[in-house]
Every structure is written in C-alpha cells, then in structure tokens.
Amino acid sequence: MDKNKGNKKHSKEQLGKVKPYQEINNEITSKNELKQMQPTPQPQDFEEIDY
C-alpha cells in the first residue's frame, strides 16, 4: 500500500528552495539569535571509544 497516495507532488516541488549547507552555516554564525538556538555538544552526547 502506498503511504503517500494523496501526495502527488514531486520531491523537488515539496522541498521548495533548498539552501546549501555553507549558506545556512554562514547565516547561523552571522545572526546571534540563531547562534544561541544551536545546541552545545555535551560529553554525554558522545560514545566512549575503546582502543
């Protein structure tokens, strides 16, 4: 059964305008409000690696 039966748009039409990563990254670094919304990585976010 097709889950997206009612969704007849092509994927590019659904996405609209997509910005490249570098452009998004530049906006985040230049706007203080967006910068504060970015999560700060915490030590518990990373898995312990056994060597």
C-alpha positions in Angstrom: 0.0 0.0 0.0 1.3 3.4 -0.9 1.6 5.7 2.1 1.9 8.9 0.0 -1.1 8.2 -2.2 -2.6 11.7 -1.6 0.8 13.3 -2.0 1.2 13.8 -5.8 4.0 16.4 -5.9 7.5 15.5 -7.0 10.1 15.6 -4.3 11.8 18.8 -5.6 8.4 20.6 -5.6 7.8 19.5 -2.0 11.1 20.8 -0.8 10.9 24.2 -2.3 14.1 26.2 -2.3 16.9 24.3 -0.6 19.9 26.3 0.6 23.4 24.8 0.5 25.0 23.9 3.9 27.6 26.6 3.7 24.9 29.3 3.2 22.9 28.0 6.2 26.1 27.8 8.3 27.0 31.4 7.4 23.6 32.6 8.4 23.8 30.9 11.7 27.2 32.3 12.5 26.2 35.8 11.5 22.9 36.0 13.4 23.3 35.9 17.2 19.7 34.7 17.8 20.3 31.7 15.5 23.6 31.0 17.2 22.0 30.8 20.6 19.4 28.3 19.3 22.2 25.9 18.3 22.7 23.1 20.8 26.1 22.9 22.5 27.6 19.4 22.4 27.8 17.8 25.8 30.2 15.0 26.8 27.3 12.6 27.2 26.4 13.2 23.6 29.5 11.2 22.5 30.1 7.5 22.9 33.1 6.2 24.7 35.6 4.7 22.3 37.6 1.7 23.5 41.1 1.5 21.9 
